[in-house]
Amino acid sequence: MYDLWVNYPAVPAQQAAVAEALRGLAADPEALPAGFGPPPGDPRVRTALAPMLGVNPGHALALTCGGQSALSVALLAALGAANPARQRIAVEAFTFPQARNFMRLEGIPTVGLPMDSEGLQPEALERLLAFPDPPGVLYLMPVLHNPLGLTYSAARLERIAAIARCHGLWVVEDEAYAFLAAPEQRPPTLASLIPERTLVMWSLSKMLSLSLRLGALSHPPALAGAVADQIRMRGLTANPVIAAAAAVLAADGRGVQVMAEKRAEGERRRALARDILGAHRFAADPGASWHIWMHRPADEAEAAFLARAREAGVSIAPAVHFHHADREAPLFRLSLGGEADPARLEAGLKILAKVLGE
Ligand SMILES: Cc1ncc(COP(=O)(O)O)c(C=O)c1O
């Protein structure tokens, strides 16, 4: 089976970099952390990581044992800060499945917002906020959205920031894939537009290596107590050795180098997908993404299409997996990171082309 489902962006150089950072820590008893420090992590480690993440000046940084944990903490801290009568979270129509699952698990009601090629539609957000029971938190992925791959325009983000400020909305900004966009090609963060109302999450597992299993969130300093409480109560403190290794990679520049390699490899993989499948199949502009939102034959049920793909030997992620209300759509997410070997990726894409009737 060719894996066109997993969208983790990996390059060979990342493991050598992680191994060297860990070897350095193991060889130096002074550098090897002897404890885990405060719940959000060792302040020196956080200071070393902040520039690589691009933490907004004035925000505080906390580390967690993975991106998903960072996102959970950010969502809960944002809800805690929101008006008690507004304990609902607005999400994009297509959203990160584990965020949706987490909210369900916690019994947090959600409401989906329609999207267009520039992101969620601000008019729909404004209409929602005019209801008698408006949500208090908005969760979104403005840069290299998962699963659509699209990036919000600066104008769209400015509009959303203005609405959030006007309506007292808290914002959780998911930057999981944003590092794949060249800094000069990405729009400003919501954290830079409305720092007082935004929490940001990152996955260092994606930026550097899955073997680090490390996440981070930044937040207005006033939420430091709430963030630390969530990390402590839920046992989400980052492993201190792993955090120190990530700080080594951030400080010596190898982290930035690994991310640049991931960008270049992504470009090669997207070119392959474009050549084999044709850009007319792309349902959204993938920009610098390692995943592409794709059209599939509209006259076929989702389950039948998936079964056909599986039988042919490729696994792909269906639209229903991402829809906030589990709805089918004639779309799917193609991921270019499931096969480490580009030759296997090419073989899988050729099979997919046949499944799509190319
Ligand atoms: C959009 C998005 N946010 C957050 C995460 C969580 O990151 P991690 O894998 O580090 O837990 C993911 C992981 O797939 C993701 O796709």
The ligand as an SDF file (V2000), in Angstrom:
LIG
                    3D

 16 16  0  0  0  0  0  0  0  0999 V2000
   -3.1320   21.4520   11.7990 C   0  0  0  0  0  0  0  0  0  0  0  0
   -2.4760   20.6600   12.8720 C   0  0  0  0  0  0  0  0  0  0  0  0
   -2.3880   21.1770   14.1030 N   0  0  0  0  0  0  0  0  0  0  0  0
   -1.8030   20.5140   15.1050 C   0  0  0  0  0  0  0  0  0  0  0  0
   -1.2460   19.2690   14.9220 C   0  0  0  0  0  0  0  0  0  0  0  0
   -0.6420   18.5440   16.0840 C   0  0  0  0  0  0  0  0  0  0  0  0
    0.7380   18.4470   16.0010 O   0  0  0  0  0  0  0  0  0  0  0  0
    1.5350   17.2010   16.6130 P   0  0  0  0  0  0  0  0  0  0  0  0
    1.5560   16.1480   15.5570 O   0  0  0  0  0  0  0  0  0  0  0  0
    2.8670   17.7450   16.9180 O   0  0  0  0  0  0  0  0  0  0  0  0
    0.8130   16.7350   17.8390 O   0  0  0  0  0  0  0  0  0  0  0  0
   -1.3150   18.6810   13.6480 C   0  0  0  0  0  0  0  0  0  0  0  0
   -0.7670   17.3360   13.4120 C   0  0  0  0  0  0  0  0  0  0  0  0
   -1.0460   16.6710   12.4420 O   0  0  0  0  0  0  0  0  0  0  0  0
   -1.9500   19.3910   12.5980 C   0  0  0  0  0  0  0  0  0  0  0  0
   -2.0750   18.8710   11.3650 O   0  0  0  0  0  0  0  0  0  0  0  0
  1  2  1  0
  2  3  1  0
  2 15  2  0
  3  4  2  0
  4  5  1  0
  5  6  1  0
  5 12  2  0
  6  7  1  0
  7  8  1  0
  8  9  2  0
  8 10  1  0
  8 11  1  0
 12 13  1  0
 12 15  1  0
 13 14  2  0
 15 16  1  0
M  END
$$$$
